[in-house]
């Protein structure tokens, strides 16, 4: 974590934390998924990293890649594996929808969101992968309002 400054903790996940960090040299804000490595977590982390790496080559070539979080780097320190990912400052789609009047969005916006989710999932499937945990809490909103 020597290249990053932790700005805040977003949430705790099984065996670790999701941290908002600033890269000290690039001055960019990212999310770091910090997972404590044990016998159970090691296999899951390896699968997640392999999935992100399989997607890396297609980000620029396929439209759906814009709707999938980018993995910038991974590193291990002591008993923790770190995955450095896109930061989406507008949070989860779940919270965005809950904040709307009557917790609903208009049909045009719903269609726009559905298109982005579908193209992101199609991108993942085109690389022979499945998300396995697709939910409103796992879809994030960028500063531009785009979904990842």
Secondary structure, 3 states (H helix, E strand, C coil): CCCEEEEEEEEEECCEEEEEEEECCCCCEEEEEEEECCHHHHHHHHHHHHHHHHHHCCCCCCHHHHHCCCEEEEEEECCEEEEEECCCCCCEHHHHHHCCHHHCCCHHHHHHHHHHHHHHHHHHHHCCCCCCCCCHHHCEECCCCCEC
